[in-house]
Amino acid sequence: MGDINIGSVSGGQHQWGANNTQNNYGSSPAEAVRLAGELVRQLQTEHPGLAGHAELVRSELVSAQEEGRALHQGRVRRWLDTIQAGVGTGSAALALAQAVGGAVGV
């Protein structure tokens, strides 16, 4: 069974559930989109070849939020893994990719 979006809770946190498991991540969907936008801008400067992957992440976050559906977490994870593999250790882009992943729980 896939993940389901079960809405927002107080404090701006968002809940995602799957198979009777509830995962509460510390960032709101809006914060995750903001971080993804920063990642796009950072990669356009540091690693233009990877900026498209970041844009895919951002687009998926926006679409899921607008459509009221769960993220395609597997896709988001693959895109973030590709970015993390292509950027340097200790770079701002790596930190942002990790922050986006943490914000959405992948």
C-alpha positions in Angstrom: 0.0 0.0 0.0 1.3 3.5 -0.8 1.8 6.4 1.4 -1.3 8.6 2.1 -1.4 12.2 3.0 -3.4 12.6 6.2 -3.2 16.3 6.5 -1.6 18.9 8.7 -1.5 19.0 12.5 -0.9 21.8 14.9 2.5 23.4 14.9 2.8 23.3 11.1 3.9 19.7 11.0 2.6 17.4 8.3 1.7 13.8 8.8 2.3 11.0 6.3 1.1 7.5 6.9 1.5 4.1 5.3 0.5 0.7 6.5 -1.0 2.0 9.7 2.3 3.9 10.5 2.3 7.6 11.0 5.5 9.6 10.4 5.6 13.2 11.6 8.4 15.1 10.0 9.5 18.4 11.5 9.0 20.6 8.4 5.8 21.8 6.9 5.2 21.2 3.2 5.8 24.9 2.5 9.2 24.7 4.2 10.1 21.6 2.1 9.2 23.5 -1.1 11.3 26.5 0.1 14.3 24.3 0.7 13.8 22.6 -2.7 13.7 26.0 -4.3 17.0 27.0 -2.6 18.5 23.7 -3.8 17.5 24.5 -7.4 19.2 27.9 -7.2 22.3 26.5 -5.5 22.7 23.8 -8.1 22.2 26.2 -11.0 25.3 28.0 -9.7 27.4 25.0 -8.4 26.4 22.1 -10.6 24.1 23.2 -13.5 23.9 19.6 -14.8 22.1 18.5 -11.6 19.7 21.5 -11.4 17.1 19.5 -13.4 16.9 16.9 -10.7 16.4 19.5 -8.0 13.6 21.1 -10.2 11.9 17.6 -10.4 12.0 17.4 -6.6 10.5 20.9 -6.2 7.9 20.2 -8.8 6.8 16.9 -7.1 6.6 18.7 -3.7 4.4 21.4 -5.2 2.2 19.0 -7.2 1.7 16.7 -4.2 0.7 19.7 -2.0 -1.6 21.2 -4.6 -3.3 17.8 -5.4 -3.6 16.8 -1.8 -1.7 13.5 -2.4 1.3 11.8 -1.0 4.7 12.4 -2.5 6.2 9.8 -4.8 8.8 9.2 -2.2 10.8 6.7 -4.3 11.2 9.2 -7.1 12.1 12.0 -4.7 14.7 9.7 -3.0 16.3 8.8 -6.4 16.5 12.4 -7.4 18.1 13.5 -4.1 20.5 10.5 -4.2 21.6 11.5 -7.7 22.2 15.1 -6.5 24.1 13.9 -3.4 26.3 11.6 -5.4 27.2 14.5 -7.8 28.0 17.3 -5.4 31.1 17.6 -3.2 31.3 16.7 0.4 30.6 19.7 2.6 29.0 21.8 -0.2 26.0 23.9 0.3 24.1 21.9 -2.3 24.8 18.7 -0.3 23.5 20.3 2.9 20.4 21.5 1.1 19.7 18.1 -0.5 20.0 16.5 2.9 17.7 19.1 4.4 15.0 18.5 1.8 15.3 14.8 2.3 14.9 15.2 6.0 12.0 17.6 5.6 10.0 15.0 3.6 11.3 11.9 5.3 13.3 10.2 2.5 
